[in-house]
Each structure stands twice: as C-alpha cells, then as structure tokens.
Amino acid sequence: MQAADWPAALLSSLARHRPLILFDNRDAGLSQLFGPRHDHEIRESDFPDANPPSTQAPYTLFDMADDGVRLLDALGIPKVHVVGFSMGGMIAQLLGARHPDRVLSITGLMTSAGQPWLESTADADRMMRRSIVTDSDGLVDFLLQAEDIYAGPTALPDTATRRELIRATIARGHHSAGIWRQALAMRAAGDRRELIRSIVAPLLMLHGEQDPVIALRQAAAIAELLPAARFIELSQTGHVLTEDNGAVIADIISAFWQSLAID
C-alpha cells in the first residue's frame, strides 16, 4: 500500500481534527528501494508463510517502525497519534511498544495482534503469493482480481474507476519485489505478542468480520494481550479501505481521539 492509496474520505475527515502525515514505507511507492523493483528469480513459493523463510530478510518490521521515528525527528514532531492499515498496523504497534515517548495513541486497521504469521484464506494466500512475482504483464487485471478477493463482502467502486486508480498506483511506484521484501520483514519480526503487552498508549483495533487476509481471531486476540484496548468488529467488511468504509472508520477514529482528551 502506498500513501496515495488511502481513501480521500478517510483523510479529509481526519484532517478536520489534526494535521496528517502520510508516507510510503520503505520499498513502496516513492520511498527508498532495498533491492530491484521486480525480480524474475522470485517464485510464489518464496512468499514467507508459517515456516521460517529460506531467504534472509534485508530488514524487519522493527526497522520499519524506526523509520517512522526518524521521520518524526526530521520533521521536528515529538509525539503523534499513529494509524496503520494491515502491515502498517503491525508497525504502529511496534512504534508504541519501542518508542512510547513518541506515541499518543495507536489505531490498527485490519491488522493482527503480533502473531508470527498470518492466517489467511486459501484464495487470499494465493493472491499474496502471486503479488511478489507479477510485474507489468496483466498487472492491472491481477490487482483487480486481488482486490476482489481481499475485499470480501465489502462493496467496491465500479470497475472503470478501480482500473483508473490501479493504473495511477502502478505509475506512482508499484514494486513486486518490494512486496516480497516487506513480507520477509513481517515474517522475520517473529512473534511480537509479548512486546505488544508492554504498550502503554491507548490502542484501538478495527477489523472486518470477514477479513480473508488476516483472520478475525488474530485481531481479536488483542483483548488477551491488552485488556484495556478497544476492539471494534466491522460487519460485512473484508481487508480493504474504500471511500465508503473509510468515512465510517474515520468517524470511529475521530471519536477515539476525542475520548482521550490529549493533543
């Protein structure tokens, strides 16, 4: 996911409450690449799963969390409310655990509770594996198909609109080998559940009840780790952000921020 992929409705709603900082994680969009954009030597079987990956990860989620702190340092900003989607939610949790002095609150969208690997449906797992080997040929059609599977029951815009958005994403910076390296980073981060127990910042988790990428039970397990965490299950929702559910999610996040009575 690139910074430009966040729904406008979600961003405009949150921006009414406080200024926003969006950035591409390393190996995505306009940020630094840590290898080639596409690597024809990579196979679907190289996608890391429950077994330790055979390829050493060039970095982990811990490094990606530290990237966020370096960005705050560069911008001269001491503390922030952190919001992350999917892998970004995992990074947000690590930010809160490792840098508690920089985090006011954490919101994790469609993310896990620190388990060492993902529990995904067979269809979603297949699409994630294909995503690391797909380059220019048929990429738009592939990403449309992947979005259909990841979205589950979530209503998506019409196909023409989605094609236009996907083409813009590809043109801006779609790197299949970068997706692979990020997947390795997630797997190499290992089991993070004990570390998550140390989070002191207020934590909100929102998860689709029919998320095919990260099983609902993986997200709901946050209640065992942090009993004070707030967990909201989104009905008829998969693993996707749209203009429609983005507006709903923004309202929930805004209410969460307001309840904290902190700047």
Buried (B, 14 or more C-beta within 10 A) or exposed (E): BBBBBBBEBBBEBBEEEEEBEEBBBBBBBEBEBBEBEBBEEBEBEBBBBEEEBEEEBBBBBBBBBBBBBEEBEEEEEEBBBBBBBBBBBBBBBBBBBBBEEBBBBBBBBBBBBBBBBBBBBEBBBBBBBBBBBBBEEEBBEBBBBBBBBBBBEBEBEEEEEBBEBBBEBBEBBBBBBBBBBBBBBBBBBBEBBEBBEEBEBBBBBBBBEBBBBBBBEBBBBBBEBBEEBBBEBBEEBBBBBBEBBBBBBBEBBBEBBEEEEEE
